[in-house]
């Protein structure tokens, strides 16, 4: 058996043992589409630097032990971390624990009666949104989902406080595998801010497969911040798809700090003129962490705008990947697409594989891309040390300034102090070379 191949008999048994709820047809259809499939492997161009074999092995081990897939109950440790996290960031919090939307967080949100906001759990509601299964990992996600979080913002409504989504898993007892699915719909001329925070309680091995599907109708505006701070024994694959209609706007910032192996895919589909998207990213990695960011923006029509800037700081034997692709389709005249990737390597053993790409099939466009890889400037270090800073303090000041370019542009202001705190903590461990 290939190291990337999921044991289909075990997967089929697990799916058939799940309850006959509203998601049952979704799981059955996804199972048929998934078939005798492998997780993506390094023979595929988009996965040449990232090996998902450990996640496949973990999934098979979990299927052997948990084929009946009982609904997990949050442990005391998990509940403690939930309470601590939601208290740190002001937002309307929804908790997804071990793949289940917590009904208590939905009740708390409903009690606030936010105008124009509808939040449902597929496990608690007869209303089921469309569950997209357009790639292998999304199909695997759909075969085992127990719940779907569905968020709708009504036309012409502005949600005054950020909507927080805490995706947290319990890895305190044994290995686990969780599937999370979020569907977000912003209707015409609506506006909302989102914070998506990924964390893990416990230090055992764990694999999380998370999919978020968004649609922004005409004139809708969304500001979205995703923070991943999982433990260093955990793996995560995440996928965000967003469809942008006329004059809609998406500002997205991603911060990756934890995890042993992290893969993020962002697919933006600009379907109508006047749409704009900004993608920001910061990844900090040490030890043997592996963080892979793949983005794709399809400019199907013009005029439309896309901006993208990702930055990374790596130490020890960390390896990171950036592949940003902007595709300007035929007829998408007036497209303005720019992307950049900048990296600091604090160790000669750290590695970054960066590949910004443009594919242009139209004439009247403004497009640019670029990437840089370097080390801390010796002259800048010498200058700071001549002003009384020691080596560690000087390095921390320079790396903080490098990261601050992204942090200060975080599109949701309420989460910025939290991000600054955890980024400073990670930078401290990067500079000092100490495990967190």
TACOR-V287998 format. One record per helix or strand of 3 or more residues. SS is the DSSP state (~ for helix, > for strand). FROM is the first residue (numbers start at 1). TO is the last residue. Records with the same first field share a line. If there is no record, write none. Layout:
# TACOR-V287998
SS=FROM-TO ; FROM-TO
This chain:
# TACOR-V287998
~=8-17 ; 24-34 ; 45-47 ; 53-65 ; 76-88 ; 103-112 ; 136-144 ; 378-386 ; 391-407 ; 413-432
>=92-97 ; 117-121 ; 149-153 ; 163-170 ; 176-186 ; 191-201 ; 206-216 ; 221-228 ; 234-244 ; 249-256 ; 261-270 ; 276-285 ; 290-299 ; 304-314 ; 319-328 ; 335-345 ; 351-360 ; 366-374
